[in-house]
Amino acid sequence: MKEHRFSVSLTPQEVLGIYSGAIQKIMVMTDLGVHIELKAYHFKPFTTMGGITGRFRIVLDDSNKMVLLEKM
């Protein structure tokens, strides 16, 4: 298992793109400089009126499949 931490800051307009299907993937850069591409729908539970912002933790299995995505 691998654990990564990163920040996300998406505006309400960008979040609308996720819900409409216009944005399907989000590329993040972890604190250690690793780029990870995630399916945008994984961020839907973290949506607020102000968009999606904050610190996140992702856990990947040995095949680099997501096991957990949580807001810290």
Secondary structure as the mmCIF struct_conf table of DSSP 4:
data_model
#
loop_
_struct_conf.conf_type_id
_struct_conf.id
_struct_conf.beg_label_comp_id
_struct_conf.beg_label_asym_id
_struct_conf.beg_label_seq_id
_struct_conf.end_label_comp_id
_struct_conf.end_label_asym_id
_struct_conf.end_label_seq_id
STRN STRN1 LYS A 2 LEU A 10
HELX_RH_AL_P HELX_RH_AL_P1 PRO A 12 SER A 20
TURN_TY1_P TURN_TY1_P1 GLY A 21 GLY A 21
BEND BEND1 ALA A 22 ALA A 22
STRN STRN2 LYS A 25 MET A 29
TURN_TY1_P TURN_TY1_P2 ASP A 31 LEU A 32
BEND BEND2 GLY A 33 GLY A 33
STRN STRN3 HIS A 35 LYS A 39
HELX_RH_3T_P HELX_RH_3T_P1 ALA A 40 PHE A 46
STRN STRN4 THR A 48 THR A 48
TURN_TY1_P TURN_TY1_P3 MET A 49 GLY A 50
STRN STRN5 GLY A 51 GLY A 51
STRN STRN6 ILE A 52 LEU A 60
TURN_TY1_P TURN_TY1_P4 ASP A 62 SER A 63
BEND BEND3 ASN A 64 ASN A 64
STRN STRN7 MET A 66 LYS A 71
#
